[in-house]
Amino acid sequence: MIELQPATLLLQLAVGGLAFTWVTTRRREAGLGYGWLMRGIFGLLAAGGACLGFATDPVPVRDWSAAAAATAAAAAMAVSVLRRRAGVSGQRERVERRSAEIAEMTGIDRPEQSFDRTQPEFPPMLDLIAPAVGLAGVVAGGLDAGDPAALAVARTVIGAFFLGAVTDAMLLGHWYLVQPGLARGPLLEIVRWTGLLWLPELVVMLWPTGMASVLSGTIDDGYNGLLGWFWVACAVATAGLLALARAALRERFYSAVMAATGLLYLGILTGFGMDLIARALLGST
């Protein structure tokens, strides 16, 4: 039996989300506010996981790792805020280039966002500390979840990155409303990573004893197999939505980004269903 533990789930989301925050911030294209948003959300999830774990079902390595991840995310946030006047190199260059183009076309010098080039930028490597220390807690949570240990750890670790990637993809898509000039490269990269993680997520959930046993009737889901087929629908729908999102992003118009974001909104629902339905069913056996 491999249990679904709420404290472990919160830490999984935090670790995966913070890891893919780094994937985006390292490109130096998304504005500082994006990093603040992501560190705030996933740092709070890590802190919530630590509090829930200590209060309900203590697993010392998991819970202290969650607390350390929350602290590291807060520290990275503090550094980013202190260095905010430097901006982000990619965004800064785009703002300056577009301002120059507008001035050349219209002859009107418009006020532009100012940056302090003498101040060092936020180093994206700081965003790797929180998921790195939190990953130890994810492994500990997997080991505590039940037997067989290797399968439990695989499901927990892969699930962390899969759920983190699909959540980040949805949140990044919405960030284009705040920063409409942002290139599509960051979103395409996260969607690509989510698609790559879909396959190992599927494999570890099917691996015996897994969802194949639910579909064959060996494990009773309590609803005459309905939940098993609902899981299949979630898995297929997630793959389809990711494919459609990538196709939408090939279109030139800005509305294509919003269409892709809408598809990712659905993808986060089916993606979570793909992971949580399977773990809930298999944890009850």
N, C-alpha and C positions, 0 to 999 in steps of 0.2 A: 504494500500500500504506500502510495506517495501522496502525502497530504498537501492540500492547498492552504498555506498559512498567510493570513492577511499582512503580517509584518514583513514577511519575505516578499510578498507581491509589491508592497510599497517601495521596498529597497530595489527590487528589480526595475521598476519604472524609473526610479531615480538614477540608477547606474546606467541603464540604457539611454535614457534621455540626456544625461550629462555627457555621455560618450559621444553621441551624435551632435550635441551642441558644439563640441570641439571640432567635429568634422566640418561644420559650417563656419565657425569663427576663425579657423585656421586659414580660410580663403581670403580673409580681410576684405570682404565685400558687404556683408550685412552690417547695419549700423550698430552702435553700442547698445542701443535699447533692446535689440534682439537678445544679446547676451544677458542683459539684466533680467529680461522676462524669463528666459529659460533657467538661469541659475536660481531665480526666485522660486519658480514652480517646482523644479526637481529638488532643490535644496530643502524646501518645505516637506516634500514627500519623503525624503530621507530622514528628516527630523521626526516626521510622523511615524515612520517605520520603527525608529529607535524607541520612541515613547511607547508605542503599541507593544513592541516586543518586550521591553522591560516590565510593562504593566500586566501583560496577559500570559505570555508564553516565552520566558527568557531563553535566549540562545546567545550567550555572552559574545562570541566572536561576531555573529551577525549584527547584534544590537550596537556594540561599540563601533563596528565598522560603519554602520549607518550614521551614528553620531559623528564619526570622523568625516564621512562624506559630506554631511550637512555643513560641518565647520569649514571644510575645504572649499565648498561652493560659496559660502559666505565670505571667505577670505578673498577668493577670486573676484567676487562682486565688489568688494571694498577697493581692491587694486584698480579695477576697471573704472569705478566712480572717481577715484583720485586722479586718474590719468585721462579723464574724459575730454579735456581740452585738446588733446592730440588727435582725437577722432580715430577713424579707421582709414588706412591708406587707400584702399580701393574705393571706398565711398568718397573720400576727400578728393581724389583725382577726378572722379566722375562729376562731382559738384562743380569743381573748378573748370573742367572742360566744357560742361554744358553752359555755365555762366559766360564763358568766353564766346561760345557759339552764338548765344542770344545777343550779346553785346555787338558782335560782328554783323549779325543780320539786321538788328533794329537800330543800332547806334545808341542804345540806351544802356547805361551801366546800372544794373540792378544790384541791390545789396545781397550779398551771399553769406552763407554760413561761414564763420571764421574758425580757423584751427590754429593751434599753437604748435608749429613744427619743431620748436626747441624742446618740447616735452616728449619723453619716450611714450610709445604706444603700449597698450595692454598686451602682454605676451600670451598668445593663445595656449601655449603649453601649460599654463596654470589651470586650464579647463580639464586637463587630463588627470590631475591629482585626485579630484573627488571620485570619478568613476573607478580609478585604479584602487583606491583604498576601499571603496564600497564593493568591489568585485569579490574580495575575500569574504565579505559578509554574505554575498549571494551564494558563493560555494558552500559556506557554512550552513546557510538556510536550506540548500539542496540536500546536504548530508543529513540534516535533521528531519527532512520531510519524509524519509522512509526508505524502503528497499525496493529494488536493488539500488545501491548507492550511486553507481556510475550513471545509470539512467536518470535517477533523480537529479543529479548535478547537471547532466546534459540538458534536461528539460528546463531546469531553472536558469542556467546561464544563457542558453540559446533564446529562451523566452524573454529574458531581460533585454537582450539586444534587439529582438524582433519587435517587442512592444515599444521599446524606446524609439526605434527607427520610425515606426508607423505614427507614433505620437508626434515626434519631431517634424515629420513630413507635413502633417496637418497644421501644426502651429506655424511652421515656416511659410506654408502657403498663405496663411492669414497675414503674415508679416508684410506681404507685398502690398496690402492695403495701406500700411504705414509708410513703406518705402517703395513706391511704385516704380522707381527707376532701377531697382535691383535687377541684375541679369538673372536669367533662368538657370544658370549653371548650378548654384547651390541647391535649388529644389530638385533639379534633375538628378543630382548626386544622391540625395537622400532617398528619392523614390527608387533609384537603382539599387541602393543598399537594402531597402526594404524588400524588393523583389528577390535579391540574392538570399536574404535570410528566410524567405518564405519556404524554400525547399527543405533546409535542415529543420525548421520548425515542424513541417509536415512529417518528416521522417521520424523525429524523436517522439512525436505523438502517436504514430502508427507502430513504433517498435514494441514488440511484446514485453510485458503485457500492456497493450495500448488500445487505440480506438478500433483497430481491426477486430479485436475481441468483442467490442460493443456492437459493431456492425454485423458480426456473425451470430450474435445472440448469446455468446459465451458469458458475457457480462450483461446483466439486466439493468437497463437505464431507468426502469420504473415506468416508462411510457411506451412500451411495446416497440422500442427501437427508434422512436421519433427523435429523441435528442441526438442519437448517433447520426441520423441523416441531416439533422439541423447543423451539426458540426461539419459534415461534408459540404453543405451549402455555404457555410461561412468560409471554408477553405477555398472553394472554387470561386466564390464571389470576391474574396480578397485578391486572388491572382488576377481576376478579370478587371477589377477596379484599378489595380496598379498598372496593368497594361493600358487601360483607357486613359489614365492620368498621363502616362508617358506619351501616348499618342496626342493628347490635347496639347501638351507642351511643345510639340513640333510646330504648331500653328503660330503665325507671326503676331496675331493680335493680342493685346493685353487681356482681353476677355478670356483667352485660352487659359491664362494662369488662374483666373477665378473658377473656370470650369474644372480645372485639375484639382483645385482646392476643395471644391464641392465633392468630387469623387473621392478625395482622400478623407473627407469628413465621414463618408460612408465606409471607407476602408478601415478607419480606426474602429468602427463598430464591429465589422466582420472579423477584423484581425484579433480584437480582444475576444470575440466569440470563439475563434479558432483555438486560442490558447486556454481560455478560462473554462469553456464547456468541457474540453477534454480533461483538464486537470481536476475539475470538480467530479466528473464521472469516474475517473480512474482513482481518485483519492477516496472514493466511497466503497471501493471493492475490498 
